[in-house]
Amino acid sequence: MGTIHGARLVLRKLPASQIGSPAAQWHQTAFRIIDMQILIYAKFAEKSYRRFLFLSHNRP
């Protein structure tokens, strides 16, 4: 998580002339994809953790 935040700060420091450049647009797209992957992974981890708690509480 920290590296993504740091990369975002770097992206914000780009000069205004470079914001419309293909490199900057690629950066923004890459960060969106990374964010979505983190969200999906977090949701999956939360589901599996809840399932683990449910199973461990309902042991005979």
PDB file of N, CA, C and O in Angstrom:
ATOM      1  N   MET A   1       0.836  -1.197   0.000  1.00  0.00           N
ATOM      2  CA  MET A   1       0.000   0.000   0.000  1.00  0.00           C
ATOM      3  C   MET A   1       0.877   1.255   0.000  1.00  0.00           C
ATOM      4  O   MET A   1       0.567   2.230  -0.685  1.00  0.00           O
ATOM      5  N   GLY A   2       1.962   1.229   0.763  1.00  0.00           N
ATOM      6  CA  GLY A   2       2.791   2.424   0.871  1.00  0.00           C
ATOM      7  C   GLY A   2       3.418   2.810  -0.455  1.00  0.00           C
ATOM      8  O   GLY A   2       3.522   3.994  -0.777  1.00  0.00           O
ATOM      9  N   THR A   3       3.839   1.811  -1.229  1.00  0.00           N
ATOM     10  CA  THR A   3       4.494   2.131  -2.493  1.00  0.00           C
ATOM     11  C   THR A   3       3.509   2.764  -3.468  1.00  0.00           C
ATOM     12  O   THR A   3       3.879   3.651  -4.238  1.00  0.00           O
ATOM     13  N   ILE A   4       2.265   2.316  -3.440  1.00  0.00           N
ATOM     14  CA  ILE A   4       1.260   2.891  -4.336  1.00  0.00           C
ATOM     15  C   ILE A   4       1.015   4.342  -3.960  1.00  0.00           C
ATOM     16  O   ILE A   4       0.900   5.205  -4.831  1.00  0.00           O
ATOM     17  N   HIS A   5       0.933   4.613  -2.656  1.00  0.00           N
ATOM     18  CA  HIS A   5       0.731   5.984  -2.200  1.00  0.00           C
ATOM     19  C   HIS A   5       1.907   6.855  -2.635  1.00  0.00           C
ATOM     20  O   HIS A   5       1.712   7.978  -3.101  1.00  0.00           O
ATOM     21  N   GLY A   6       3.122   6.341  -2.482  1.00  0.00           N
ATOM     22  CA  GLY A   6       4.297   7.092  -2.896  1.00  0.00           C
ATOM     23  C   GLY A   6       4.281   7.372  -4.391  1.00  0.00           C
ATOM     24  O   GLY A   6       4.633   8.470  -4.822  1.00  0.00           O
ATOM     25  N   ALA A   7       3.877   6.389  -5.179  1.00  0.00           N
ATOM     26  CA  ALA A   7       3.823   6.581  -6.626  1.00  0.00           C
ATOM     27  C   ALA A   7       2.781   7.627  -6.990  1.00  0.00           C
ATOM     28  O   ALA A   7       2.965   8.390  -7.938  1.00  0.00           O
ATOM     29  N   ARG A   8       1.672   7.664  -6.225  1.00  0.00           N
ATOM     30  CA  ARG A   8       0.668   8.684  -6.481  1.00  0.00           C
ATOM     31  C   ARG A   8       1.229  10.067  -6.218  1.00  0.00           C
ATOM     32  O   ARG A   8       0.951  11.004  -6.966  1.00  0.00           O
ATOM     33  N   LEU A   9       2.022  10.204  -5.152  1.00  0.00           N
ATOM     34  CA  LEU A   9       2.617  11.500  -4.854  1.00  0.00           C
ATOM     35  C   LEU A   9       3.545  11.919  -5.983  1.00  0.00           C
ATOM     36  O   LEU A   9       3.570  13.087  -6.372  1.00  0.00           O
ATOM     37  N   VAL A  10       4.314  10.961  -6.511  1.00  0.00           N
ATOM     38  CA  VAL A  10       5.194  11.267  -7.636  1.00  0.00           C
ATOM     39  C   VAL A  10       4.368  11.731  -8.827  1.00  0.00           C
ATOM     40  O   VAL A  10       4.738  12.682  -9.515  1.00  0.00           O
ATOM     41  N   LEU A  11       3.243  11.054  -9.068  1.00  0.00           N
ATOM     42  CA  LEU A  11       2.397  11.406 -10.200  1.00  0.00           C
ATOM     43  C   LEU A  11       1.865  12.823 -10.041  1.00  0.00           C
ATOM     44  O   LEU A  11       1.778  13.565 -11.019  1.00  0.00           O
ATOM     45  N   ARG A  12       1.504  13.209  -8.808  1.00  0.00           N
ATOM     46  CA  ARG A  12       0.982  14.556  -8.582  1.00  0.00           C
ATOM     47  C   ARG A  12       2.044  15.614  -8.828  1.00  0.00           C
ATOM     48  O   ARG A  12       1.722  16.756  -9.156  1.00  0.00           O
ATOM     49  N   LYS A  13       3.325  15.237  -8.671  1.00  0.00           N
ATOM     50  CA  LYS A  13       4.388  16.225  -8.822  1.00  0.00           C
ATOM     51  C   LYS A  13       4.784  16.433 -10.280  1.00  0.00           C
ATOM     52  O   LYS A  13       5.649  17.262 -10.564  1.00  0.00           O
ATOM     53  N   LEU A  14       4.174  15.704 -11.208  1.00  0.00           N
ATOM     54  CA  LEU A  14       4.486  15.910 -12.624  1.00  0.00           C
ATOM     55  C   LEU A  14       4.101  17.330 -13.028  1.00  0.00           C
ATOM     56  O   LEU A  14       3.071  17.839 -12.586  1.00  0.00           O
ATOM     57  N   PRO A  15       4.914  17.971 -13.860  1.00  0.00           N
ATOM     58  CA  PRO A  15       4.546  19.299 -14.360  1.00  0.00           C
ATOM     59  C   PRO A  15       3.247  19.249 -15.159  1.00  0.00           C
ATOM     60  O   PRO A  15       2.901  18.219 -15.738  1.00  0.00           O
ATOM     61  N   ALA A  16       2.540  20.362 -15.183  1.00  0.00           N
ATOM     62  CA  ALA A  16       1.244  20.403 -15.853  1.00  0.00           C
ATOM     63  C   ALA A  16       1.378  20.053 -17.336  1.00  0.00           C
ATOM     64  O   ALA A  16       0.451  19.502 -17.929  1.00  0.00           O
ATOM     65  N   SER A  17       2.529  20.370 -17.937  1.00  0.00           N
ATOM     66  CA  SER A  17       2.703  20.088 -19.364  1.00  0.00           C
ATOM     67  C   SER A  17       2.757  18.590 -19.630  1.00  0.00           C
ATOM     68  O   SER A  17       2.492  18.156 -20.751  1.00  0.00           O
ATOM     69  N   GLN A  18       3.099  17.786 -18.613  1.00  0.00           N
ATOM     70  CA  GLN A  18       3.228  16.346 -18.825  1.00  0.00           C
ATOM     71  C   GLN A  18       1.962  15.594 -18.445  1.00  0.00           C
ATOM     72  O   GLN A  18       1.862  14.393 -18.699  1.00  0.00           O
ATOM     73  N   ILE A  19       0.993  16.275 -17.842  1.00  0.00           N
ATOM     74  CA  ILE A  19      -0.179  15.551 -17.339  1.00  0.00           C
ATOM     75  C   ILE A  19      -0.970  14.934 -18.492  1.00  0.00           C
ATOM     76  O   ILE A  19      -1.521  13.843 -18.346  1.00  0.00           O
ATOM     77  N   GLY A  20      -1.033  15.617 -19.628  1.00  0.00           N
ATOM     78  CA  GLY A  20      -1.780  15.076 -20.758  1.00  0.00           C
ATOM     79  C   GLY A  20      -0.979  14.106 -21.601  1.00  0.00           C
ATOM     80  O   GLY A  20      -1.499  13.558 -22.573  1.00  0.00           O
ATOM     81  N   SER A  21       0.280  13.881 -21.246  1.00  0.00           N
ATOM     82  CA  SER A  21       1.140  13.031 -22.067  1.00  0.00           C
ATOM     83  C   SER A  21       0.750  11.562 -21.918  1.00  0.00           C
ATOM     84  O   SER A  21       0.157  11.179 -20.909  1.00  0.00           O
ATOM     85  N   PRO A  22       1.077  10.741 -22.912  1.00  0.00           N
ATOM     86  CA  PRO A  22       0.739   9.316 -22.838  1.00  0.00           C
ATOM     87  C   PRO A  22       1.325   8.649 -21.592  1.00  0.00           C
ATOM     88  O   PRO A  22       0.688   7.773 -21.006  1.00  0.00           O
ATOM     89  N   ALA A  23       2.532   9.051 -21.181  1.00  0.00           N
ATOM     90  CA  ALA A  23       3.145   8.431 -20.000  1.00  0.00           C
ATOM     91  C   ALA A  23       2.295   8.690 -18.762  1.00  0.00           C
ATOM     92  O   ALA A  23       2.066   7.784 -17.961  1.00  0.00           O
ATOM     93  N   ALA A  24       1.827   9.923 -18.604  1.00  0.00           N
ATOM     94  CA  ALA A  24       1.014  10.249 -17.429  1.00  0.00           C
ATOM     95  C   ALA A  24      -0.316   9.504 -17.482  1.00  0.00           C
ATOM     96  O   ALA A  24      -0.795   9.009 -16.461  1.00  0.00           O
ATOM     97  N   GLN A  25      -0.913   9.423 -18.675  1.00  0.00           N
ATOM     98  CA  GLN A  25      -2.177   8.696 -18.792  1.00  0.00           C
ATOM     99  C   GLN A  25      -1.963   7.217 -18.478  1.00  0.00           C
ATOM    100  O   GLN A  25      -2.812   6.589 -17.846  1.00  0.00           O
ATOM    101  N   TRP A  26      -0.832   6.659 -18.917  1.00  0.00           N
ATOM    102  CA  TRP A  26      -0.541   5.259 -18.617  1.00  0.00           C
ATOM    103  C   TRP A  26      -0.387   5.074 -17.112  1.00  0.00           C
ATOM    104  O   TRP A  26      -0.868   4.086 -16.558  1.00  0.00           O
ATOM    105  N   HIS A  27       0.282   6.022 -16.442  1.00  0.00           N
ATOM    106  CA  HIS A  27       0.431   5.945 -14.993  1.00  0.00           C
ATOM    107  C   HIS A  27      -0.933   5.903 -14.320  1.00  0.00           C
ATOM    108  O   HIS A  27      -1.178   5.061 -13.456  1.00  0.00           O
ATOM    109  N   GLN A  28      -1.824   6.812 -14.714  1.00  0.00           N
ATOM    110  CA  GLN A  28      -3.139   6.870 -14.070  1.00  0.00           C
ATOM    111  C   GLN A  28      -3.905   5.568 -14.292  1.00  0.00           C
ATOM    112  O   GLN A  28      -4.545   5.060 -13.371  1.00  0.00           O
ATOM    113  N   THR A  29      -3.843   5.029 -15.505  1.00  0.00           N
ATOM    114  CA  THR A  29      -4.538   3.771 -15.786  1.00  0.00           C
ATOM    115  C   THR A  29      -3.957   2.645 -14.942  1.00  0.00           C
ATOM    116  O   THR A  29      -4.699   1.831 -14.393  1.00  0.00           O
ATOM    117  N   ALA A  30      -2.639   2.598 -14.837  1.00  0.00           N
ATOM    118  CA  ALA A  30      -1.995   1.540 -14.056  1.00  0.00           C
ATOM    119  C   ALA A  30      -2.427   1.620 -12.600  1.00  0.00           C
ATOM    120  O   ALA A  30      -2.689   0.591 -11.977  1.00  0.00           O
ATOM    121  N   PHE A  31      -2.506   2.830 -12.048  1.00  0.00           N
ATOM    122  CA  PHE A  31      -2.906   2.962 -10.650  1.00  0.00           C
ATOM    123  C   PHE A  31      -4.352   2.541 -10.462  1.00  0.00           C
ATOM    124  O   PHE A  31      -4.690   1.939  -9.442  1.00  0.00           O
ATOM    125  N   ARG A  32      -5.211   2.844 -11.424  1.00  0.00           N
ATOM    126  CA  ARG A  32      -6.607   2.406 -11.305  1.00  0.00           C
ATOM    127  C   ARG A  32      -6.677   0.881 -11.277  1.00  0.00           C
ATOM    128  O   ARG A  32      -7.414   0.305 -10.477  1.00  0.00           O
ATOM    129  N   ILE A  33      -5.914   0.231 -12.148  1.00  0.00           N
ATOM    130  CA  ILE A  33      -5.920  -1.237 -12.193  1.00  0.00           C
ATOM    131  C   ILE A  33      -5.407  -1.803 -10.874  1.00  0.00           C
ATOM    132  O   ILE A  33      -5.982  -2.752 -10.341  1.00  0.00           O
ATOM    133  N   ILE A  34      -4.325  -1.223 -10.341  1.00  0.00           N
ATOM    134  CA  ILE A  34      -3.773  -1.701  -9.063  1.00  0.00           C
ATOM    135  C   ILE A  34      -4.800  -1.525  -7.954  1.00  0.00           C
ATOM    136  O   ILE A  34      -4.982  -2.418  -7.128  1.00  0.00           O
ATOM    137  N   ASP A  35      -5.477  -0.369  -7.932  1.00  0.00           N
ATOM    138  CA  ASP A  35      -6.498  -0.129  -6.914  1.00  0.00           C
ATOM    139  C   ASP A  35      -7.589  -1.190  -6.992  1.00  0.00           C
ATOM    140  O   ASP A  35      -8.013  -1.715  -5.962  1.00  0.00           O
ATOM    141  N   MET A  36      -8.049  -1.511  -8.198  1.00  0.00           N
ATOM    142  CA  MET A  36      -9.109  -2.504  -8.339  1.00  0.00           C
ATOM    143  C   MET A  36      -8.631  -3.871  -7.870  1.00  0.00           C
ATOM    144  O   MET A  36      -9.384  -4.604  -7.228  1.00  0.00           O
ATOM    145  N   GLN A  37      -7.377  -4.225  -8.185  1.00  0.00           N
ATOM    146  CA  GLN A  37      -6.855  -5.516  -7.739  1.00  0.00           C
ATOM    147  C   GLN A  37      -6.812  -5.575  -6.221  1.00  0.00           C
ATOM    148  O   GLN A  37      -7.132  -6.608  -5.631  1.00  0.00           O
ATOM    149  N   ILE A  38      -6.418  -4.468  -5.578  1.00  0.00           N
ATOM    150  CA  ILE A  38      -6.376  -4.450  -4.110  1.00  0.00           C
ATOM    151  C   ILE A  38      -7.783  -4.599  -3.545  1.00  0.00           C
ATOM    152  O   ILE A  38      -7.987  -5.331  -2.577  1.00  0.00           O
ATOM    153  N   LEU A  39      -8.756  -3.907  -4.143  1.00  0.00           N
ATOM    154  CA  LEU A  39     -10.131  -4.022  -3.656  1.00  0.00           C
ATOM    155  C   LEU A  39     -10.628  -5.456  -3.778  1.00  0.00           C
ATOM    156  O   LEU A  39     -11.219  -5.995  -2.842  1.00  0.00           O
ATOM    157  N   ILE A  40     -10.389  -6.076  -4.935  1.00  0.00           N
ATOM    158  CA  ILE A  40     -10.851  -7.453  -5.144  1.00  0.00           C
ATOM    159  C   ILE A  40     -10.181  -8.381  -4.132  1.00  0.00           C
ATOM    160  O   ILE A  40     -10.837  -9.237  -3.538  1.00  0.00           O
ATOM    161  N   TYR A  41      -8.862  -8.205  -3.939  1.00  0.00           N
ATOM    162  CA  TYR A  41      -8.149  -9.065  -3.001  1.00  0.00           C
ATOM    163  C   TYR A  41      -8.657  -8.851  -1.577  1.00  0.00           C
ATOM    164  O   TYR A  41      -8.803  -9.811  -0.821  1.00  0.00           O
ATOM    165  N   ALA A  42      -8.926  -7.602  -1.211  1.00  0.00           N
ATOM    166  CA  ALA A  42      -9.411  -7.320   0.141  1.00  0.00           C
ATOM    167  C   ALA A  42     -10.778  -7.960   0.361  1.00  0.00           C
ATOM    168  O   ALA A  42     -11.034  -8.535   1.418  1.00  0.00           O
ATOM    169  N   LYS A  43     -11.656  -7.861  -0.634  1.00  0.00           N
ATOM    170  CA  LYS A  43     -12.979  -8.477  -0.497  1.00  0.00           C
ATOM    171  C   LYS A  43     -12.848  -9.989  -0.363  1.00  0.00           C
ATOM    172  O   LYS A  43     -13.520 -10.604   0.465  1.00  0.00           O
ATOM    173  N   PHE A  44     -11.981 -10.587  -1.181  1.00  0.00           N
ATOM    174  CA  PHE A  44     -11.784 -12.033  -1.115  1.00  0.00           C
ATOM    175  C   PHE A  44     -11.221 -12.440   0.248  1.00  0.00           C
ATOM    176  O   PHE A  44     -11.664 -13.425   0.838  1.00  0.00           O
ATOM    177  N   ALA A  45     -10.248 -11.680   0.744  1.00  0.00           N
ATOM    178  CA  ALA A  45      -9.644 -11.999   2.040  1.00  0.00           C
ATOM    179  C   ALA A  45     -10.678 -11.878   3.150  1.00  0.00           C
ATOM    180  O   ALA A  45     -10.716 -12.700   4.066  1.00  0.00           O
ATOM    181  N   GLU A  46     -11.516 -10.849   3.064  1.00  0.00           N
ATOM    182  CA  GLU A  46     -12.538 -10.663   4.092  1.00  0.00           C
ATOM    183  C   GLU A  46     -13.519 -11.831   4.083  1.00  0.00           C
ATOM    184  O   GLU A  46     -13.894 -12.335   5.142  1.00  0.00           O
ATOM    185  N   LYS A  47     -13.934 -12.260   2.899  1.00  0.00           N
ATOM    186  CA  LYS A  47     -14.868 -13.391   2.804  1.00  0.00           C
ATOM    187  C   LYS A  47     -14.250 -14.653   3.391  1.00  0.00           C
ATOM    188  O   LYS A  47     -14.887 -15.349   4.181  1.00  0.00           O
ATOM    189  N   SER A  48     -13.015 -14.950   3.009  1.00  0.00           N
ATOM    190  CA  SER A  48     -12.396 -16.184   3.487  1.00  0.00           C
ATOM    191  C   SER A  48     -12.146 -16.109   4.990  1.00  0.00           C
ATOM    192  O   SER A  48     -12.242 -17.122   5.683  1.00  0.00           O
ATOM    193  N   TYR A  49     -11.826 -14.922   5.498  1.00  0.00           N
ATOM    194  CA  TYR A  49     -11.605 -14.774   6.936  1.00  0.00           C
ATOM    195  C   TYR A  49     -12.909 -14.989   7.697  1.00  0.00           C
ATOM    196  O   TYR A  49     -12.925 -15.652   8.734  1.00  0.00           O
ATOM    197  N   ARG A  50     -13.998 -14.430   7.183  1.00  0.00           N
ATOM    198  CA  ARG A  50     -15.297 -14.641   7.830  1.00  0.00           C
ATOM    199  C   ARG A  50     -15.670 -16.120   7.804  1.00  0.00           C
ATOM    200  O   ARG A  50     -16.192 -16.650   8.785  1.00  0.00           O
ATOM    201  N   ARG A  51     -15.400 -16.790   6.670  1.00  0.00           N
ATOM    202  CA  ARG A  51     -15.705 -18.211   6.567  1.00  0.00           C
ATOM    203  C   ARG A  51     -14.886 -18.991   7.594  1.00  0.00           C
ATOM    204  O   ARG A  51     -15.390 -19.915   8.233  1.00  0.00           O
ATOM    205  N   PHE A  52     -13.620 -18.609   7.744  1.00  0.00           N
ATOM    206  CA  PHE A  52     -12.760 -19.281   8.718  1.00  0.00           C
ATOM    207  C   PHE A  52     -13.308 -19.085  10.133  1.00  0.00           C
ATOM    208  O   PHE A  52     -13.356 -20.038  10.911  1.00  0.00           O
ATOM    209  N   LEU A  53     -13.721 -17.865  10.473  1.00  0.00           N
ATOM    210  CA  LEU A  53     -14.285 -17.615  11.801  1.00  0.00           C
ATOM    211  C   LEU A  53     -15.554 -18.434  12.001  1.00  0.00           C
ATOM    212  O   LEU A  53     -15.761 -19.035  13.054  1.00  0.00           O
ATOM    213  N   PHE A  54     -16.406 -18.447  10.966  1.00  0.00           N
ATOM    214  CA  PHE A  54     -17.670 -19.183  11.053  1.00  0.00           C
ATOM    215  C   PHE A  54     -17.404 -20.665  11.306  1.00  0.00           C
ATOM    216  O   PHE A  54     -18.036 -21.277  12.167  1.00  0.00           O
ATOM    217  N   LEU A  55     -16.460 -21.243  10.547  1.00  0.00           N
ATOM    218  CA  LEU A  55     -16.169 -22.666  10.699  1.00  0.00           C
ATOM    219  C   LEU A  55     -15.534 -22.960  12.054  1.00  0.00           C
ATOM    220  O   LEU A  55     -15.839 -23.978  12.675  1.00  0.00           O
ATOM    221  N   SER A  56     -14.655 -22.078  12.514  1.00  0.00           N
ATOM    222  CA  SER A  56     -13.971 -22.356  13.776  1.00  0.00           C
ATOM    223  C   SER A  56     -14.933 -22.223  14.960  1.00  0.00           C
ATOM    224  O   SER A  56     -14.748 -22.886  15.980  1.00  0.00           O
ATOM    225  N   HIS A  57     -15.950 -21.379  14.838  1.00  0.00           N
ATOM    226  CA  HIS A  57     -16.920 -21.244  15.932  1.00  0.00           C
ATOM    227  C   HIS A  57     -17.913 -22.399  15.951  1.00  0.00           C
ATOM    228  O   HIS A  57     -18.448 -22.738  17.007  1.00  0.00           O
ATOM    229  N   ASN A  58     -18.163 -23.005  14.796  1.00  0.00           N
ATOM    230  CA  ASN A  58     -19.202 -24.032  14.718  1.00  0.00           C
ATOM    231  C   ASN A  58     -18.624 -25.439  14.681  1.00  0.00           C
ATOM    232  O   ASN A  58     -19.229 -26.343  14.104  1.00  0.00           O
ATOM    233  N   ARG A  59     -17.466 -25.631  15.288  1.00  0.00           N
ATOM    234  CA  ARG A  59     -16.921 -26.995  15.370  1.00  0.00           C
ATOM    235  C   ARG A  59     -17.679 -27.781  16.430  1.00  0.00           C
ATOM    236  O   ARG A  59     -18.099 -27.207  17.435  1.00  0.00           O
ATOM    237  N   PRO A  60     -17.859 -29.062  16.229  1.00  0.00           N
ATOM    238  CA  PRO A  60     -18.588 -29.885  17.202  1.00  0.00           C
ATOM    239  C   PRO A  60     -17.796 -30.036  18.510  1.00  0.00           C
ATOM    240  O   PRO A  60     -18.259 -30.697  19.439  1.00  0.00           O
TER     241      PRO A  60
END
